[in-house]
């Protein structure tokens, strides 16, 4: 995972894919990564969020991630 400005690993990573495009974002905040992922998913991107333990969450599971 990419590091933050302080050199520590960020807790959540989002990968969005569509056609031949792929984007990756890393954030410390669960709320921010879920909000970004929901927007991208609503625009037709295939989105997955991975937490610090390596567990992957698909769009139907995003609310579970918020409740954790």
C-alpha positions in Angstrom: 0.0 0.0 0.0 1.1 3.5 -0.5 2.4 5.5 2.4 1.0 8.7 3.8 2.9 11.9 4.2 4.2 10.6 7.6 5.5 7.4 6.0 2.9 5.1 7.5 0.7 2.8 5.5 -2.8 4.0 4.8 -5.6 1.9 6.1 -8.0 1.7 3.2 -7.3 1.3 -0.6 -9.9 1.6 -3.3 -9.5 0.3 -6.8 -11.8 1.4 -9.6 -11.8 -0.3 -13.1 -13.7 0.4 -16.2 -12.9 -0.7 -19.8 -9.1 -0.1 -20.1 -8.8 2.3 -17.2 -7.8 1.6 -13.6 -7.4 4.0 -10.7 -6.3 3.4 -7.1 -6.8 5.6 -4.1 -5.6 5.2 -0.5 -7.1 6.9 2.6 -6.9 6.6 6.3 -10.6 7.5 6.7 -13.2 4.7 6.3 -15.9 7.4 5.7 -13.9 9.1 2.9 -13.0 6.0 1.0 -16.5 4.6 1.2 -18.0 7.9 0.0 -15.5 8.1 -2.9 -16.2 4.4 -3.8 -20.0 4.9 -3.8 -19.7 7.8 -6.2 -17.4 5.9 -8.6 -19.6 2.8 -8.4 -22.7 4.9 -9.2 -20.9 6.1 -12.4 -20.4 2.5 -13.7 -17.0 1.7 -12.3 -16.2 -1.7 -10.8 -15.0 -0.8 -7.4 -13.4 -2.7 -4.5 -12.2 -1.4 -1.2 -9.5 -3.3 0.7 -9.0 -2.7 4.5 -5.7 -2.9 6.5 -6.2 -6.6 7.1 -6.5 -7.3 3.3 -10.3 -8.0 3.4 -12.0 -6.8 0.2 -15.4 -5.1 0.1 -17.6 -4.9 -3.0 -20.3 -2.2 -3.4 -23.1 -4.2 -1.6 -20.7 -4.5 1.4 -19.7 -0.9 1.7 -22.2 -0.2 4.5 -20.7 -3.1 6.5 -17.3 -1.4 6.3 -18.8 1.8 7.7 -20.4 -0.2 10.6 -17.1 -1.9 11.5 
